[in-house]
Amino acid sequence: MTMTLDSARSIYQAYLLHELRASDHTIAAYSRDIVEFIAFVLEKGLPNTPVQIDARIIRSYLASLYGKNIPASIGRKRSALRSFFKFLKKRGFVEANPALEVRGPKMRRKLPHFLSVDEAVGYVQYDAGNRPIDKRNTAIVEVLYGSGLRVSELAALDLHAIDLEAGTARVIGKGNKERIVPLGRWAVRALRTYLDSRRELVLDRYQPDAHALFVSRFGRRLSTRSIQQMVSNRGLSMGTRASIHPHLLRHSCATHLLGSGADIRSIQELLGHASLSTTQIYTHVSVERLTQVYDNAHPLARKKPLMRKENTA
């Protein structure tokens, strides 16, 4: 029996879940994009088997999205199809990946926002109180900014993954890839303080999760959503800005490291980027900052040009 696109999608989804161990968000997004492609194929009466899908069909599908989707969404859908057919080719279901022949929309890559060094230091060292929950929150933001972790990576940290003597954490990143990251002395100190009161944080009628590093008052592993909300609320309580979020701290960590002389390869390793091109966006941030400094300080960059005496000789 010939495999249909939907059957292939089911196999691919199982691969993402059980072998690649992708996040629920990634699985849902990829599945949704592939389902939309299959719906397009069926609606147009096109071949409903992977082996009959060619670049022309994929190009036609992407063209149908213009005007209804932003370029970034179209690019994501193209990436989903590339990954889908890459998997099918690897498993021998198709001979070639037709999505590789299709160019995506041109997109202007946005530079990431980041805090200034003073803003970041003020944020993580903000005195929010001395309760066990305050100590936990301080440890969280110290690790987020100090090590540049993704919020999902921080939420997944286990107690045994932290080595306070060595000042390191064993992190499981995207694609289930493991890396060791330095914590920094301020994060280590904050973690020690939090761990001393971790049990006190949990309400009496609950037991803390035996593995999770960061737990709620009900003893359960802290969710990414709870961490995001806490990070935002901390910024609001300081009265500085309302848009602080975990990824902003990650961007700030990378930008400040680069600005202090860290090499791009080390930052790539710290952040867990699979491709150096992903990390290189921070070099653009630094160039933008350098341009601002030049414009504000250099005499030849003033808005009103200096008057020069003409040579009348």
DAVENHU-V220974 format. One record per residue. N is the residue number from 0. RES is the residue in one small letter. SS is DSSP state (2 for helix, 1 for strand, 0 for the rest). PHI is phi in whole degrees, -180 to 180 (999 if undefined). Layout:
[[N RES SS PHI] [N RES SS PHI]]
This chain:
[[0 m 0 999] [1 t 0 -72] [2 m 0 -73] [3 t 0 -86] [4 l 2 -62] [5 d 2 -69] [6 s 2 -65] [7 a 2 -64] [8 r 2 -63] [9 s 2 -62] [10 i 2 -65] [11 y 2 -65] [12 q 2 -64] [13 a 2 -64] [14 y 2 -63] [15 l 2 -60] [16 l 2 -76] [17 h 2 -95] [18 e 2 -100] [19 l 0 -78] [20 r 0 55] [21 a 0 -70] [22 s 0 -70] [23 d 2 -59] [24 h 2 -63] [25 t 2 -65] [26 i 2 -62] [27 a 2 -64] [28 a 2 -66] [29 y 2 -65] [30 s 2 -63] [31 r 2 -62] [32 d 2 -66] [33 i 2 -71] [34 v 2 -62] [35 e 2 -64] [36 f 2 -66] [37 i 2 -63] [38 a 2 -62] [39 f 2 -63] [40 v 2 -61] [41 l 2 -68] [42 e 2 -63] [43 k 0 -86] [44 g 0 69] [45 l 0 -88] [46 p 0 -57] [47 n 0 -105] [48 t 0 -128] [49 p 2 -56] [50 v 2 -69] [51 q 2 -96] [52 i 0 -81] [53 d 0 -124] [54 a 2 -61] [55 r 2 -62] [56 i 2 -67] [57 i 2 -65] [58 r 2 -63] [59 s 2 -66] [60 y 2 -63] [61 l 2 -64] [62 a 2 -63] [63 s 2 -69] [64 l 2 -86] [65 y 1 -64] [66 g 0 93] [67 k 0 -111] [68 n 1 -136] [69 i 0 -75] [70 p 2 -54] [71 a 2 -64] [72 s 2 -68] [73 i 2 -65] [74 g 2 -62] [75 r 2 -66] [76 k 2 -65] [77 r 2 -63] [78 s 2 -62] [79 a 2 -62] [80 l 2 -69] [81 r 2 -62] [82 s 2 -68] [83 f 2 -61] [84 f 2 -75] [85 k 2 -63] [86 f 2 -63] [87 l 2 -63] [88 k 2 -67] [89 k 2 -63] [90 r 0 -87] [91 g 0 84] [92 f 0 -80] [93 v 0 -136] [94 e 0 -87] [95 a 0 -145] [96 n 0 -99] [97 p 2 -67] [98 a 2 -69] [99 l 2 -68] [100 e 2 -86] [101 v 0 -106] [102 r 0 -83] [103 g 0 -88] [104 p 0 -69] [105 k 0 -73] [106 m 0 -130] [107 r 0 -87] [108 r 0 -75] [109 k 0 -76] [110 l 0 -76] [111 p 0 -71] [112 h 0 -79] [113 f 0 -155] [114 l 0 -83] [115 s 0 -70] [116 v 2 -60] [117 d 2 -63] [118 e 2 -64] [119 a 2 -65] [120 v 2 -64] [121 g 2 -63] [122 y 2 -68] [123 v 2 -71] [124 q 0 -96] [125 y 0 -60] [126 d 0 -84] [127 a 0 -91] [128 g 0 134] [129 n 0 -122] [130 r 0 -74] [131 p 2 -55] [132 i 2 -68] [133 d 2 -68] [134 k 2 -66] [135 r 2 -62] [136 n 2 -64] [137 t 2 -65] [138 a 2 -62] [139 i 2 -62] [140 v 2 -71] [141 e 2 -64] [142 v 2 -73] [143 l 2 -60] [144 y 2 -79] [145 g 2 -69] [146 s 2 -118] [147 g 0 66] [148 l 0 -73] [149 r 0 -70] [150 v 2 -63] [151 s 2 -66] [152 e 2 -68] [153 l 2 -67] [154 a 2 -63] [155 a 0 -85] [156 l 0 -62] [157 d 1 -103] [158 l 2 -58] [159 h 2 -73] [160 a 2 -84] [161 i 1 -102] [162 d 1 -117] [163 l 0 -71] [164 e 0 -67] [165 a 0 -83] [166 g 0 71] [167 t 1 -136] [168 a 1 -135] [169 r 1 -95] [170 v 1 -113] [171 i 1 -103] [172 g 0 -99] [173 k 2 -62] [174 g 2 71] [175 n 2 60] [176 k 0 -87] [177 e 1 -98] [178 r 1 -146] [179 i 1 -104] [180 v 1 -122] [181 p 1 -74] [182 l 0 -97] [183 g 0 89] [184 r 2 -67] [185 w 2 -71] [186 a 2 -67] [187 v 2 -62] [188 r 2 -62] [189 a 2 -65] [190 l 2 -67] [191 r 2 -60] [192 t 2 -63] [193 y 2 -66] [194 l 2 -63] [195 d 2 -64] [196 s 0 -119] [197 r 2 -58] [198 r 2 -66] [199 e 2 -69] [200 l 2 -66] [201 v 0 -82] [202 l 0 -60] [203 d 0 -56] [204 r 0 -84] [205 y 0 -122] [206 q 0 -110] [207 p 0 -69] [208 d 0 -52] [209 a 0 -70] [210 h 0 -113] [211 a 1 -65] [212 l 0 -72] [213 f 0 -105] [214 v 1 -123] [215 s 0 -88] [216 r 0 -69] [217 f 0 -95] [218 g 0 87] [219 r 0 -89] [220 r 1 -57] [221 l 0 -68] [222 s 0 -82] [223 t 2 -62] [224 r 2 -63] [225 s 2 -65] [226 i 2 -66] [227 q 2 -59] [228 q 2 -66] [229 m 2 -63] [230 v 2 -60] [231 s 2 -66] [232 n 2 -63] [233 r 2 -63] [234 g 2 -65] [235 l 2 -65] [236 s 2 -67] [237 m 2 -79] [238 g 0 76] [239 t 0 -90] [240 r 0 -153] [241 a 0 -97] [242 s 0 -116] [243 i 0 -78] [244 h 0 -144] [245 p 2 -55] [246 h 2 -70] [247 l 2 -65] [248 l 2 -67] [249 r 2 -64] [250 h 2 -61] [251 s 2 -65] [252 c 2 -58] [253 a 2 -65] [254 t 2 -65] [255 h 2 -70] [256 l 2 -63] [257 l 2 -63] [258 g 2 -66] [259 s 0 -95] [260 g 0 107] [261 a 0 -68] [262 d 0 -81] [263 i 2 -64] [264 r 2 -67] [265 s 2 -66] [266 i 2 -67] [267 q 2 -58] [268 e 2 -65] [269 l 2 -62] [270 l 2 -80] [271 g 0 77] [272 h 0 -79] [273 a 0 -72] [274 s 0 -119] [275 l 2 -65] [276 s 2 -62] [277 t 2 -66] [278 t 2 -74] [279 q 0 -66] [280 i 2 -61] [281 y 2 -73] [282 t 2 -69] [283 h 2 -67] [284 v 2 -61] [285 s 2 -66] [286 v 2 -64] [287 e 2 -62] [288 r 2 -64] [289 l 2 -62] [290 t 2 -64] [291 q 2 -63] [292 v 2 -62] [293 y 2 -61] [294 d 2 -62] [295 n 2 -84] [296 a 2 -115] [297 h 0 -81] [298 p 2 -56] [299 l 2 -79] [300 a 2 -104] [301 r 0 -65] [302 k 0 -61] [303 k 0 -98] [304 p 0 -62] [305 l 0 -65] [306 m 0 -76] [307 r 0 -117] [308 k 0 -73] [309 e 0 -77] [310 n 0 -81] [311 t 0 -94] [312 a 0 -70]]
